[in-house]
Amino acid sequence: MIQRRNVLISGLVGGALATTSAAARKPALIREYKAPRPAKDVDHSVVYRREDEFCSWPYTMGFWETGDGDFLQSFLSLTVVYNDPDNINHDNLASRATDRRMITVRSKDRGRTWNGDEPIINMLDRGNDGGTGSLEGLGPVDYLDKNVLISNFGQNFGKPDARTYVQISKNSGETWSPKSFLPLDGLSSLTGLNSSLVRPDGRCLLFLFESAEDGWNRRPLVYGSLDGGTEFRFMSFITAQHDPKAQASGDWKTSHAFGGHRWFYPRASMLPNGRILCTLRSQRDPRGTMWTEVYKSDDGGRTWGFLSRVNDWGAPGSLVVMEDGRLVIVYGYRLPPFGIRAVVSEDGGKTWGGEIIIRDDGGSWDVGYPNAFEVEPGKIGAIYYFNSKDDPMQVVGGSKGGVRHIARSIFKV
């Protein structure tokens, strides 16, 4: 005789097995997809704006933190006439704009406010005659000294004949050494973008890229300082020589600036565990179809491997290692609605969460190039160039949008 209790137990066991079996058949979640969301507690301000100036590209012009905690941000300023869209076409700026200046603004409160009304003009010319020379008399250079700042920029940016020089300040940017050109070490060209990282052992790494002789193949690479700190030599390539999937290739009938390039604009940050992450820009068209990738090195920059693609679109990306261990990347978004966006990683950059819309009021694609930083625990700041759809001065046709100016945003993550 079957007891009712046995029937109940049998039924419960069978039900449990069926539930377990159903759960086992359910595929494991690989990724969650979240729609872009507005930034929390966001605050915007204008850092520097002049009606007759085209101000741009802070990401490549130099961002430093001094020994006393000040931020210094440089950007390019060109005098332009905004009534003709051709005047602000990037391919025409060199010939149509006048009064080319490098402007530097300072923040003494971790990026909350900036001295845009009293900027420094051509800071890198202070203490030298603007010529070239050797760094030998400056040594030894201790790159672990927070008062030591390094700039690496150059001539013919991104072109097949580009050359890069280094300048060093030992007094937080008050004076700078003459320009000292880096050796090519067998490379066809060398473009610098004020991108450096100091390892805990004191070696300064410069993140640069080579442009092939035809101008259509860019390859990011690393130079390292020698003992004494006054010389730099080639150390490693970050990517393969050619794009294996040809994601940025095409039948380009345009200038090098507006064509496709897979990997360039390398910028590195070190995680607390010693891993180095390097963000790279990839593009098919700089007016929107571009994205940010991350490469990693676990041996101090000697070898590199792919880690993740950060987003669908948006580059270059500025990475912040937050005090709580999270990573944030801020980037310009050059597709409608134009603006500035960010993503957050909680696993060291392997995966990235949904997009955070910092602002989406851009007047055209001509925005971005941010440098990002942690203002205080849980708050991120970014300084970038922008033009607003609400600007009272609007360019009609061509590049469109308002006055190109420098702005900053602070938001909570």
Stockholm file with secondary structure:
# STOCKHOLM 1.0

chainA/1-413         MIQRRNVLISGLVGGALATTSAAARKPALIREYKAPRPAKDVDHSVVYRREDEFCSWPYTMGFWETGDGDFLQSFLSLTVVYNDPDNINHDNLASRATDRRMITVRSKDRGRTWNGDEPIINMLDRGNDGGTGSLEGLGPVDYLDKNVLISNFGQNFGKPDARTYVQISKNSGETWSPKSFLPLDGLSSLTGLNSSLVRPDGRCLLFLFESAEDGWNRRPLVYGSLDGGTEFRFMSFITAQHDPKAQASGDWKTSHAFGGHRWFYPRASMLPNGRILCTLRSQRDPRGTMWTEVYKSDDGGRTWGFLSRVNDWGAPGSLVVMEDGRLVIVYGYRLPPFGIRAVVSEDGGKTWGGEIIIRDDGGSWDVGYPNAFEVEPGKIGAIYYFNSKDDPMQVVGGSKGGVRHIARSIFKV
#=GR chainA/1-413 SS CCCHHHHHHHHHHHHHHHHHHHHHHSCCCCCCCCCCEECEEEEEEEEECCTTEEEECHHHHCEEECTTSCEEEEEEEEECCTTSGGGGCTTTHHHHCEEEEEEEEEESSTTSCCCTTSCEESGGGTTSCSCBCCSGGGCSCCTTSTTCEEEEEEESTTSTTCEEEEEEESSTTSSCCCBEECCCTTCSCCEEEEEEEECTTSCEEEEEEEECTTSCCEEEEEEEECTTSSCEEEEEESSCSSCTTCTTCCCCCSCGGGSCEEEEEEEEEECTTSCEEEEEEEEEETTTEEEEEEEEESSTTSSCEEEEECCSSCCSEEEEECTTSCEEEEEEECSSSCEEEEEEESSTTSSCCCCEEEECCBSSSCCEEEEEEEEETTEEEEEEEECBTTCSSCBCSTTCBSCCEEEEEEEEC
#=GC SS_cons         CCCHHHHHHHHHHHHHHHHHHHHHHSCCCCCCCCCCEECEEEEEEEEECCTTEEEECHHHHCEEECTTSCEEEEEEEEECCTTSGGGGCTTTHHHHCEEEEEEEEEESSTTSCCCTTSCEESGGGTTSCSCBCCSGGGCSCCTTSTTCEEEEEEESTTSTTCEEEEEEESSTTSSCCCBEECCCTTCSCCEEEEEEEECTTSCEEEEEEEECTTSCCEEEEEEEECTTSSCEEEEEESSCSSCTTCTTCCCCCSCGGGSCEEEEEEEEEECTTSCEEEEEEEEEETTTEEEEEEEEESSTTSSCEEEEECCSSCCSEEEEECTTSCEEEEEEECSSSCEEEEEEESSTTSSCCCCEEEECCBSSSCCEEEEEEEEETTEEEEEEEECBTTCSSCBCSTTCBSCCEEEEEEEEC
//
